[in-house]
Amino acid sequence: MSLLSVPLGPVHTLEERHTSTLKHSKVIAWIIYAYVLFIPVQLDFGGAFRLAPSDLFVLLGVFIAGRQFRINTRVFSSWHWGMLFIFVGASAVSLIRNGFLTNYALIQKDVGFLILILTYLMLTSFVDTWDRLYYLLKLFLISVLWTNMLALFVFFSGVKLSFLIQDARLSGMLIDPNAYGGLLVTAFAVHIMTQNSQRPLIGGFMGLVATLTLSCGIVLTFSRSSWIGLAFILMVLTFLKPKAIFKIAIGFAASFSVLLIYKGVDYLNVLTEMSSRPSQIQSRLDILGQASIMINQSPLFGIGLGTYNHDLRIIIHNSPIWFLTEFGVFGLLMYIGFMLWIFVTGFRSMRAAEPAHRPVIIAFILTQVAMMGLSMGIEALYQRYWWLMMGLCAASFQLTAQKHNKI
């Protein structure tokens, strides 16, 4: 498959071959395709706020489809309702404790999470065939690859485009190198599991190009959080697909060699310095230290949503510790339960699926593992590509359930 153009041809055959239960199904389809294509993009307005165009497409889809999006209890569990409940509870704690709820907590956290839940609902309502699932994944992969190749071109050519490079680290159009690293690791997991499957998303020569460019991009983000996510993937593959580890090693060795050939052996010193960044490590330890003090203040129900950011003008950069600090023990347990539910759903789907579909379901499981690693360094819950993978993982469970009434 060529990366010179987005393959929009299947859209029409898809709609002709499968009758959707949604009214205006073609319009909804195009909105969802646009949502996927814009996942690697964020717009920064002078540091005042950031806008993700993909969120606008979600809201547009909800506005058009309205009540037609159905809540299937097979994929919308009590854990989803529980997550909504703890956000309401943490907001209430903040109001009681502080006397107010900050705009950051209300808009970025509460409304932001609601949009993510609506995204999940939209995806699980729309993806009712394997063709649709694979098509959305292909669009996602192509969008990430184009963004990454542009970022690599800027990096190696020396062209000054600050929105793609942050402090000599690849950040793509997500502004944050750590978030971008997570995006690349997610795409890498999807690609490496499907490249040689019965239904490859990108195969042949372009598949090789995708492996090399994604590997190089992951290295050049210098994101330790995404590297932890990649390490988690390798550990899981040791049990699920050990042969894939060899392909990953070859891809990273080749991209690393190209990097040294282009930059010179002296670039190893830069790699070492950028990878270590001891001052940043100390800063993160200080953040966690402050969080531990706040946890002791209110261990059960937390200090309230947005309180840490309001008091210290910084975020925690660790998802589990963030939940424990602002949501308390009950909130953390709900978060862990929600994550475990996604994993269990993926494994149940993998066991029930036909062999042709198992590689892509394994890819979904790997992306969840990678996000657990990324969560150690950022508040990863708000990464839209994670919710795309969660939604498609749940959709695969629906699709396997169509054939297997009991899973």
C-alpha positions as CSV (number, residue, x, y, z in Angstrom):
1,M,0.0,0.0,0.0
2,S,1.3,3.4,-0.9
3,L,1.5,6.2,1.6
4,L,1.2,8.9,-1.1
5,S,-2.6,9.2,-0.5
6,V,-5.2,8.2,2.0
7,P,-7.1,5.3,0.6
8,L,-10.6,6.7,0.6
9,G,-12.0,4.3,-2.0
10,P,-13.1,1.7,0.6
11,V,-15.5,4.2,2.2
12,H,-18.1,3.7,-0.5
13,T,-17.9,0.0,-0.7
14,L,-18.0,-0.1,3.1
15,E,-21.2,1.8,3.3
16,E,-22.7,-0.1,0.4
17,R,-21.9,-3.5,1.8
18,H,-22.8,-2.9,5.4
19,T,-26.1,-1.2,6.5
20,S,-25.6,0.9,9.6
21,T,-28.2,1.3,12.3
22,L,-27.2,4.9,12.5
23,K,-29.1,7.5,10.5
24,H,-26.9,9.8,8.3
25,S,-24.4,6.9,8.5
26,K,-22.2,8.2,5.6
27,V,-21.9,11.6,7.3
28,I,-21.1,10.0,10.7
29,A,-18.5,7.8,8.9
30,W,-16.7,10.8,7.4
31,I,-16.8,12.5,10.8
32,I,-15.2,9.5,12.5
33,Y,-12.6,9.2,9.7
34,A,-11.7,12.8,10.2
35,Y,-11.5,12.3,14.0
36,V,-9.0,9.5,13.5
37,L,-6.9,11.4,11.0
38,F,-6.6,14.4,13.3
39,I,-5.6,12.4,16.4
40,P,-1.9,13.2,16.0
41,V,-2.7,17.0,15.9
42,Q,-3.0,19.6,18.7
43,L,-3.1,23.3,18.2
44,D,-1.3,25.6,20.7
45,F,-2.7,29.1,21.1
46,G,0.2,31.0,22.6
47,G,0.4,28.7,25.6
48,A,-3.0,29.9,26.8
49,F,-4.8,26.7,25.8
50,R,-4.5,23.8,23.4
51,L,-7.2,22.6,21.0
52,A,-7.5,19.1,19.6
53,P,-9.4,19.2,16.3
54,S,-10.4,15.5,16.9
55,D,-12.5,16.6,19.9
56,L,-14.5,18.9,17.6
57,F,-15.3,16.0,15.3
58,V,-16.5,14.0,18.3
59,L,-18.8,16.8,19.4
60,L,-20.0,17.1,15.8
61,G,-20.7,13.4,15.6
62,V,-22.6,13.4,18.9
63,F,-24.6,16.5,17.7
64,I,-25.6,14.8,14.5
65,A,-26.2,11.2,15.8
66,G,-27.6,12.2,19.2
67,R,-29.4,9.4,20.9
68,Q,-28.6,7.0,18.1
69,F,-25.3,6.1,19.7
70,R,-26.2,3.1,21.8
71,I,-24.8,2.0,25.1
72,N,-24.1,-1.7,24.8
73,T,-23.7,-3.2,28.2
74,R,-21.2,-5.7,26.8
75,V,-18.7,-3.0,26.2
76,F,-19.9,-0.2,28.4
77,S,-19.5,-1.6,31.9
78,S,-20.1,-0.5,35.4
79,W,-16.4,0.6,35.5
80,H,-17.2,3.2,32.9
81,W,-20.0,4.6,35.1
82,G,-17.7,4.3,38.1
83,M,-15.1,6.5,36.3
84,L,-17.7,9.1,35.6
85,F,-18.8,8.9,39.2
86,I,-15.3,9.5,40.7
87,F,-14.8,12.6,38.5
88,V,-18.1,14.0,39.8
89,G,-17.0,13.1,43.3
90,A,-13.5,14.6,43.0
91,S,-15.1,17.8,41.6
92,A,-17.4,17.9,44.7
93,V,-14.4,17.4,47.0
94,S,-12.7,20.3,45.4
95,L,-15.7,22.5,45.8
96,I,-16.1,21.6,49.5
97,R,-12.4,21.8,50.2
98,N,-11.5,24.9,48.2
99,G,-14.9,26.6,47.8
100,F,-14.5,26.6,44.0
101,L,-13.7,24.4,41.0
102,T,-11.0,25.8,38.7
103,N,-11.5,26.3,35.0
104,Y,-8.7,23.8,34.5
105,A,-10.5,21.1,36.5
106,L,-13.9,21.8,34.9
107,I,-12.8,22.2,31.3
108,Q,-9.6,20.2,30.9
109,K,-10.5,17.4,33.3
110,D,-14.3,17.0,33.7
111,V,-15.4,18.1,30.2
112,G,-12.3,16.5,28.7
113,F,-13.1,13.2,30.2
114,L,-16.7,13.4,29.2
115,I,-15.5,13.9,25.6
116,L,-13.3,10.8,25.9
117,I,-16.3,8.8,27.1
118,L,-18.4,10.1,24.2
119,T,-15.5,9.1,21.9
120,Y,-15.6,5.5,23.2
121,L,-19.4,5.5,22.8
122,M,-19.2,6.7,19.2
123,L,-16.5,4.2,18.3
124,T,-18.3,1.2,19.8
125,S,-21.6,2.3,18.1
126,F,-20.0,2.7,14.7
127,V,-17.6,-0.2,14.4
128,D,-20.0,-3.1,13.7
129,T,-17.8,-4.9,11.1
130,W,-14.2,-6.0,11.0
131,D,-13.8,-4.0,7.8
132,R,-14.6,-0.8,9.6
133,L,-12.2,-1.7,12.5
134,Y,-9.3,-2.3,10.1
135,Y,-10.1,0.8,8.1
136,L,-10.0,3.1,11.1
137,L,-6.7,1.5,12.2
138,K,-5.3,2.0,8.7
139,L,-6.2,5.7,8.7
140,F,-4.7,6.1,12.2
141,L,-1.5,4.4,11.1
142,I,-1.2,6.5,7.9
143,S,-1.8,9.7,9.8
144,V,0.8,8.9,12.4
145,L,3.4,7.9,9.7
146,W,2.9,11.1,7.7
147,T,3.3,13.2,10.8
148,N,6.3,11.3,12.0
149,M,8.0,11.5,8.6
150,L,7.5,15.2,8.5
151,A,9.0,15.5,12.0
152,L,12.0,13.4,11.0
153,F,12.5,15.5,7.9
154,V,12.6,18.6,10.0
155,F,15.0,17.0,12.5
156,F,17.5,15.8,9.9
157,S,17.2,18.7,7.5
158,G,17.6,21.4,10.2
159,V,14.4,23.3,9.0
160,K,13.1,25.4,11.8
161,L,9.6,24.3,12.7
162,S,9.3,24.6,16.4
163,F,5.9,22.9,16.7
164,L,7.5,19.6,15.5
165,I,10.6,19.8,17.6
166,Q,10.7,20.8,21.3
167,D,14.1,21.3,23.0
168,A,15.8,19.0,20.4
169,R,13.2,16.3,21.0
170,L,10.6,15.1,18.5
171,S,7.2,16.2,19.5
172,G,5.3,16.0,16.3
173,M,2.1,18.0,16.4
174,L,1.2,16.9,19.9
175,I,3.5,19.6,21.4
176,D,4.6,17.3,24.2
177,P,7.4,14.9,23.3
178,N,6.2,12.4,25.9
179,A,2.7,12.3,24.5
180,Y,4.1,12.1,21.0
181,G,6.4,9.2,22.1
182,G,3.3,7.4,23.4
183,L,1.6,8.0,20.0
184,L,4.5,6.5,18.1
185,V,4.7,3.4,20.5
186,T,1.0,2.9,20.0
187,A,1.3,3.0,16.2
188,F,4.4,0.8,16.4
189,A,2.5,-1.9,18.3
190,V,-0.3,-1.9,15.8
191,H,2.0,-2.0,12.9
192,I,4.4,-4.7,14.2
193,M,1.5,-7.0,15.0
194,T,-0.3,-6.6,11.7
195,Q,2.6,-6.1,9.2
196,N,2.9,-9.8,8.4
197,S,-0.6,-10.9,9.4
198,Q,-3.4,-12.1,7.1
199,R,-4.7,-8.6,7.0
200,P,-1.7,-6.3,7.0
201,L,-2.5,-2.6,7.4
202,I,0.8,-1.5,5.7
203,G,2.9,-4.3,4.2
204,G,5.7,-4.7,1.7
205,F,8.3,-2.0,1.2
206,M,6.2,0.7,2.9
207,G,5.8,-1.6,5.8
208,L,9.6,-1.7,6.2
209,V,9.7,2.1,5.9
210,A,7.0,2.4,8.6
211,T,9.0,0.1,10.9
212,L,12.2,2.1,10.5
213,T,10.7,5.6,10.7
214,L,8.6,4.7,13.8
215,S,11.6,3.2,15.5
216,C,13.7,6.3,14.8
217,G,10.9,8.6,15.9
218,I,10.5,6.8,19.2
219,V,14.3,7.1,19.9
220,L,14.4,10.8,19.0
221,T,11.5,11.8,21.3
222,F,13.9,11.0,24.2
223,S,10.8,10.1,26.1
224,R,11.7,7.8,28.9
225,S,8.0,7.3,29.6
226,S,7.4,6.0,26.1
227,W,10.5,3.8,26.3
228,I,9.1,2.2,29.4
229,G,5.9,1.6,27.5
230,L,8.0,-0.1,24.7
231,A,9.8,-2.2,27.3
232,F,6.4,-3.3,28.7
233,I,5.5,-4.4,25.1
234,L,8.6,-6.4,24.8
235,M,7.9,-8.2,28.1
236,V,4.4,-9.1,27.0
237,L,5.5,-10.3,23.5
238,T,7.9,-12.6,25.3
239,F,4.9,-14.7,26.2
240,L,2.4,-13.9,23.4
241,K,4.6,-13.5,20.3
242,P,8.3,-14.0,20.9
243,K,9.2,-14.0,17.2
244,A,8.1,-10.4,17.0
245,I,10.8,-9.3,19.4
246,F,13.4,-10.1,16.7
247,K,11.7,-7.8,14.2
248,I,11.6,-5.0,16.7
249,A,15.3,-5.4,17.6
250,I,16.2,-5.3,13.9
251,G,14.1,-2.2,13.3
252,F,15.6,-0.2,16.2
253,A,19.1,-1.4,15.4
254,A,18.7,-0.2,11.7
255,S,17.2,3.1,12.7
256,F,19.9,3.7,15.3
257,S,22.6,2.9,12.8
258,V,21.2,5.3,10.3
259,L,21.0,8.0,13.0
260,L,24.7,7.5,13.9
261,I,25.8,7.5,10.3
262,Y,24.0,10.8,9.6
263,K,24.9,12.5,12.8
264,G,28.3,10.9,13.5
265,V,29.5,8.8,16.4
266,D,29.9,11.9,18.6
267,Y,26.1,12.1,18.7
268,L,26.3,9.2,21.2
269,N,27.2,11.9,23.8
270,V,24.0,13.8,22.9
271,L,21.9,10.7,23.2
272,T,23.4,9.9,26.6
273,E,22.8,13.5,27.9
274,M,19.3,13.7,26.5
275,S,18.3,10.3,27.8
276,S,19.6,11.0,31.4
277,R,18.4,14.6,32.1
278,P,19.1,14.3,35.8
279,S,17.5,17.7,36.6
280,Q,14.2,16.5,35.2
281,I,14.4,13.3,37.2
282,Q,14.9,15.3,40.3
283,S,12.0,17.6,39.4
284,R,9.7,14.6,39.0
285,L,10.8,13.2,42.4
286,D,10.0,16.6,44.0
287,I,6.5,16.5,42.4
288,L,5.9,13.0,43.7
289,G,7.2,14.1,47.1
290,Q,4.6,17.0,47.2
291,A,2.0,14.5,46.1
292,S,2.7,12.2,49.0
293,I,2.2,15.0,51.5
294,M,-1.2,15.8,49.9
295,I,-2.1,12.1,49.9
296,N,-1.6,11.9,53.7
297,Q,-4.0,14.9,54.1
298,S,-6.9,13.0,52.5
299,P,-6.1,9.4,51.6
300,L,-9.6,8.0,51.1
301,F,-11.3,10.7,49.0
302,G,-8.3,12.7,47.8
303,I,-7.7,16.5,47.8
304,G,-10.2,17.2,45.0
305,L,-9.9,17.5,41.2
306,G,-7.5,20.2,40.0
307,T,-6.3,21.1,43.5
308,Y,-2.7,20.0,43.0
309,N,-2.4,22.1,39.8
310,H,-4.1,25.0,41.5
311,D,-1.8,24.9,44.6
312,L,1.6,24.2,42.9
313,R,1.0,25.3,39.3
314,I,2.1,22.0,37.9
315,I,0.7,18.6,37.1
316,I,1.8,15.3,38.7
317,H,3.1,13.6,35.6
318,N,2.1,10.1,36.9
319,S,-1.4,8.8,36.3
320,P,-1.7,6.4,39.3
321,I,-0.3,8.9,41.7
322,W,-2.5,11.6,40.2
323,F,-5.6,9.5,40.9
324,L,-4.4,8.6,44.4
325,T,-3.7,12.3,45.2
326,E,-6.8,14.0,43.8
327,F,-9.3,11.0,43.8
328,G,-8.1,9.1,46.9
329,V,-7.9,5.4,47.4
330,F,-11.4,4.8,46.1
331,G,-10.6,6.7,42.9
332,L,-7.4,4.8,42.4
333,L,-9.1,1.5,42.8
334,M,-11.8,2.5,40.3
335,Y,-9.0,3.5,37.8
336,I,-7.2,0.2,38.3
337,G,-10.5,-1.7,37.9
338,F,-11.3,0.1,34.7
339,M,-7.8,-0.7,33.3
340,L,-8.1,-4.3,34.2
341,W,-11.6,-4.5,32.6
342,I,-10.0,-3.3,29.3
343,F,-7.3,-6.0,29.6
344,V,-9.7,-8.8,30.4
345,T,-11.9,-7.7,27.5
346,G,-9.0,-7.8,25.1
347,F,-7.9,-11.3,26.2
348,R,-11.5,-12.6,26.0
349,S,-11.8,-11.2,22.5
350,M,-8.5,-12.7,21.5
351,R,-9.5,-16.2,22.7
352,A,-12.9,-16.0,20.9
353,A,-11.7,-14.4,17.6
354,E,-10.8,-16.3,14.4
355,P,-7.0,-16.7,13.9
356,A,-7.0,-14.0,11.1
357,H,-8.1,-11.3,13.7
358,R,-6.0,-12.3,16.6
359,P,-2.9,-10.3,15.6
360,V,-4.9,-7.0,15.7
361,I,-6.4,-7.9,19.1
362,I,-3.0,-8.7,20.4
363,A,-2.0,-5.2,19.2
364,F,-4.8,-3.7,21.2
365,I,-3.6,-5.5,24.3
366,L,0.0,-4.3,23.6
367,T,-1.2,-0.7,23.4
368,Q,-2.8,-1.0,26.8
369,V,0.4,-2.3,28.2
370,A,2.4,0.5,26.6
371,M,0.0,3.1,28.0
372,M,0.6,1.7,31.5
373,G,4.3,2.5,31.0
374,L,3.5,5.9,29.6
375,S,1.3,6.6,32.6
376,M,4.4,6.5,34.8
377,G,5.6,9.7,33.2
378,I,2.5,11.7,32.2
379,E,-1.2,11.8,32.9
380,A,-1.8,9.4,30.0
381,L,-5.6,9.0,30.5
382,Y,-6.3,12.0,28.3
383,Q,-4.3,10.7,25.3
384,R,-6.9,10.4,22.5
385,Y,-5.0,7.6,20.8
386,W,-5.4,5.5,23.9
387,W,-9.1,5.9,23.8
388,L,-9.1,5.0,20.1
389,M,-7.4,1.7,21.0
390,M,-9.8,1.1,23.9
391,G,-12.8,1.7,21.8
392,L,-11.6,-0.5,19.0
393,C,-10.6,-3.2,21.5
394,A,-14.1,-3.1,22.9
395,A,-15.5,-3.2,19.4
396,S,-13.5,-6.3,18.6
397,F,-15.2,-7.9,21.6
398,Q,-18.6,-7.0,20.2
399,L,-17.6,-8.5,16.9
400,T,-16.4,-11.8,18.4
401,A,-19.5,-12.0,20.4
402,Q,-21.6,-11.9,17.3
403,K,-20.2,-15.3,16.4
404,H,-19.8,-16.6,19.9
405,N,-22.8,-15.9,22.1
406,K,-20.9,-17.1,25.1
407,I,-17.3,-16.0,25.6
